[in-house]
Amino acid sequence: MLRRILIESEGSEEITQLSRKDLFRLAAQKGILDKPEEWFVYHRARKETSHTYNEAKAEEVFNIACDFLPTANALINNLKAVND
């Protein structure tokens, strides 16, 4: 969704070349995300859960997921504002 929104405002050539971290950074510069570093953590946690079966890691990711909800809601509100 971020990539799609940024392509509309910045053009596809620049945006399609960005890494995920750079995409988060650009979204923060544009006021769509508040703290791109939080999104780095969320993305890492998501990747880790698909490749591990460790209970301690699952507990860590669960705690990160609990932090994710208000951040995701802020993103939704920012996207709504961008699209209005």
Secondary structure as GFF3:
##gff-version 3
##sequence-region A 1 84
A	DSSP	alpha_helix	2	10	.	.	.	ID=ss1
A	DSSP	alpha_helix	12	16	.	.	.	ID=ss2
A	DSSP	alpha_helix	20	29	.	.	.	ID=ss3
A	DSSP	alpha_helix	36	49	.	.	.	ID=ss4
A	DSSP	alpha_helix	55	83	.	.	.	ID=ss5
###
